[in-house]
Amino acid sequence: MRHVSLREFRTRGSKALQEVCTGETALLVGQNGPAYFLVPIVSEVVQQDRELRRAMAKASLREGWRLAESAGDIGDKEIDEEIAQARGSRRLRKAG
């Protein structure tokens, strides 16, 4: 595993990584010790990540639809009141 200083990575970026062998993990090291791993991406991992993100998004949508159905139909007036209420509480937090 190749160690690359954070300073070198910030200043020389891609040139610093050219010294890392293809497929090898790089460890970015700062003044306080190891900071980040740079792990090479393999095409299968990218596809699996996309599928996982898509599944999570669908699950989130289904949950949102379920919550909307359980709340029942609300009109524009109720929506506007809820928005005004949220904005009011946000203003109070900023002022406080």
C-alpha positions as CSV (number, residue, x, y, z in Angstrom):
1,M,0.0,0.0,0.0
2,R,1.4,3.3,-1.0
3,H,1.4,6.2,1.4
4,V,0.7,9.7,0.0
5,S,0.9,12.8,2.2
6,L,-2.2,15.0,2.2
7,R,-0.1,18.0,1.3
8,E,1.4,16.2,-1.8
9,F,-2.1,15.0,-2.8
10,R,-3.5,18.6,-2.5
11,T,-0.6,20.1,-4.5
12,R,0.1,17.4,-7.0
13,G,-3.1,15.4,-7.1
14,S,-3.1,13.2,-10.1
15,K,0.7,13.1,-10.4
16,A,0.9,11.8,-6.8
17,L,-1.5,9.1,-7.6
18,Q,0.4,8.1,-10.8
19,E,3.0,6.6,-8.5
20,V,0.5,4.3,-7.0
21,C,0.3,0.9,-8.9
22,T,-3.0,0.2,-10.8
23,G,-5.5,-1.5,-8.5
24,E,-3.5,-0.6,-5.3
25,T,-5.1,1.1,-2.4
26,A,-3.4,4.4,-1.4
27,L,-3.3,5.7,2.2
28,L,-3.5,9.5,2.5
29,V,-1.5,10.6,5.6
30,G,-1.7,13.9,7.3
31,Q,0.3,15.5,10.1
32,N,-1.9,13.6,12.7
33,G,-1.4,10.3,11.0
34,P,-3.6,8.3,8.5
35,A,-6.5,10.2,7.3
36,Y,-8.1,8.5,4.2
37,F,-8.0,5.4,2.1
38,L,-8.2,5.8,-1.6
39,V,-9.6,2.5,-2.9
40,P,-9.7,1.7,-6.6
41,I,-13.1,1.1,-8.1
42,V,-13.8,-2.1,-9.9
43,S,-16.6,-2.0,-12.5
44,E,-18.7,-4.6,-10.6
45,V,-18.6,-2.5,-7.5
46,V,-19.8,0.6,-9.4
47,Q,-22.8,-1.4,-10.7
48,Q,-23.6,-2.8,-7.3
49,D,-23.4,0.7,-5.8
50,R,-25.8,2.0,-8.4
51,E,-28.2,-0.9,-7.8
52,L,-28.0,-0.4,-4.0
53,R,-28.7,3.4,-4.4
54,R,-31.6,2.7,-6.7
55,A,-33.1,0.2,-4.3
56,M,-32.7,2.7,-1.4
57,A,-34.3,5.5,-3.4
58,K,-37.3,3.2,-4.3
59,A,-37.7,2.2,-0.6
60,S,-37.6,5.9,0.4
61,L,-40.3,6.7,-2.2
62,R,-42.5,3.9,-1.1
63,E,-42.2,5.1,2.5
64,G,-43.1,8.6,1.5
65,W,-46.1,7.4,-0.5
66,R,-47.2,5.3,2.6
67,L,-46.9,8.4,4.8
68,A,-48.8,10.5,2.4
69,E,-51.6,8.0,2.1
70,S,-51.9,7.7,5.9
71,A,-52.0,11.5,6.2
72,G,-55.0,11.6,3.8
73,D,-55.8,14.3,1.4
74,I,-54.8,17.8,2.4
75,G,-55.4,21.0,0.5
76,D,-53.3,23.9,-0.5
77,K,-54.3,25.8,2.6
78,E,-53.0,23.1,4.9
79,I,-49.8,22.9,3.0
80,D,-49.3,26.6,3.1
81,E,-49.9,26.7,6.8
82,E,-47.4,23.9,7.4
83,I,-44.8,25.7,5.4
84,A,-45.4,29.0,7.3
85,Q,-45.2,27.1,10.6
86,A,-41.8,25.6,9.6
87,R,-40.5,28.9,8.4
88,G,-41.6,30.6,11.6
89,S,-39.8,28.0,13.8
90,R,-36.7,28.4,11.7
91,R,-36.7,32.2,12.2
92,L,-37.1,31.7,16.0
93,R,-34.1,29.4,16.1
94,K,-32.0,31.9,14.1
95,A,-33.1,34.8,16.3
96,G,-32.5,32.9,19.5
